[in-house]
């Protein structure tokens, strides 16, 4: 485990930087993680994806399939990768405060 220092808190993260406490997430943490990934300012499009990921995970206890993510957000996979250059799993799920998806190398 590693520790992420954020707003006078210490958040546990796995070795790849995925925050372990789903409930610790907020938009400020998302921006902090995006800054650390070199992504710059999160836009409403980023937040739409992050919001969907969190809602889906809350309801299903797993990250959505890519097809569902694209269908429900209205963004093509190409747009998702433009928003999250590290990809939907390693990039978007990480910034959304989800655990590392299974099958994510």
Secondary structure, DSSP 8 states (H G I E B T S, - for coil): -EEEEETTEEEEE-TT--BS-GGG--HHHHHHHHHHTT--S--HHHHHHHHHHHHHHHHHSS---HHHHHHHHT--HHHHHHH-TT-IIIIIIHHTT----TT--
